Amino acid sequence: MLVAYRSGFRTDPDLTSCLELATSAAASVLGLADHGLQPGAHADLLVLDVASVPQAIIERPAPALVIRRGRVRASSALGDQ
C-alpha cells in the first residue's frame, strides 16, 4: 500500500505491480534463493479473502491465514488472530 501511495499508483495494473515489487522483486534484490510459490521454497505466505491484488492493496484486510515455514501460525477461521 505504501509503495502504491508514494508512487501515485491508482490503476489495477499499477497496483498489481506493487505486489511484485514488495515480494518477488524484493526477494531477488536481497539475494534470497528460495522465494516464490515453488517446490523447496520456505512456504511463508498470507491468505487474504479478496478477489484481486488491487483489492488487497486498497482494503488491506487482515489475513485469513498465516503460514510460516509451512505451518499454520494464525487462522481467522480458527479464531487465532
C-alpha positions in Angstrom: 0.0 0.0 0.0 2.8 2.4 0.8 4.6 1.8 -2.5 1.4 2.5 -4.4 0.6 5.6 -2.3 4.1 7.1 -2.6 4.3 6.3 -6.3 0.9 7.6 -7.2 -0.3 4.3 -8.5 -4.0 4.1 -9.0 -4.8 1.7 -11.8 -5.2 -2.0 -11.4 -2.1 -2.9 -13.4 0.0 -0.4 -11.3 -1.4 -1.7 -8.1 -0.7 -5.3 -9.2 2.9 -4.3 -9.9 3.3 -3.2 -6.3 2.8 -6.8 -5.1 5.7 -7.9 -7.4 7.9 -5.0 -6.1 7.2 -5.9 -2.5 7.5 -9.6 -2.8 9.4 -11.4 -5.6 11.5 -8.4 -6.8 12.5 -7.5 -3.2 13.5 -11.1 -2.5 15.6 -11.2 -5.7 17.3 -7.9 -4.7 18.1 -9.3 -1.3 19.5 -12.5 -2.9 17.0 -14.8 -1.3 17.3 -18.0 -3.3 14.2 -19.9 -2.2 11.3 -17.5 -2.7 8.0 -17.6 -4.5 5.5 -20.4 -4.9 7.7 -23.3 -5.9 8.8 -26.6 -4.5 11.5 -26.2 -1.9 10.6 -22.7 -1.0 10.1 -21.7 2.6 6.2 -21.7 2.4 5.8 -18.3 4.1 2.6 -16.8 2.9 -0.6 -14.9 3.8 -4.0 -15.8 2.5 -6.3 -12.9 2.1 -10.1 -13.0 1.5 -10.1 -10.8 -1.6 -11.0 -11.1 -5.3 -7.9 -9.4 -6.7 -4.5 -8.0 -5.9 -5.7 -4.4 -6.2 -8.4 -5.1 -3.7 -5.9 -6.5 -1.2 -3.7 -3.4 -1.6 -6.6 -0.9 -1.3 -8.6 -2.6 1.5 -5.6 -4.1 3.5 -7.7 -6.9 5.0 -6.5 -8.9 8.0 -5.0 -12.2 6.8 -7.4 -15.2 6.8 -4.5 -17.5 7.2 -0.8 -17.0 8.0 1.7 -19.8 7.1 5.3 -19.6 8.2 7.8 -22.3 7.2 4.9 -24.5 6.0 3.0 -24.4 9.3 -0.2 -22.5 10.0 0.5 -19.8 12.5 -2.8 -18.0 12.6 -6.2 -18.5 11.0 -9.3 -16.3 11.3 -11.4 -19.4 10.6 -9.9 -20.9 13.8 -10.2 -17.6 15.8 -6.4 -17.3 16.1 -5.8 -13.7 15.1 
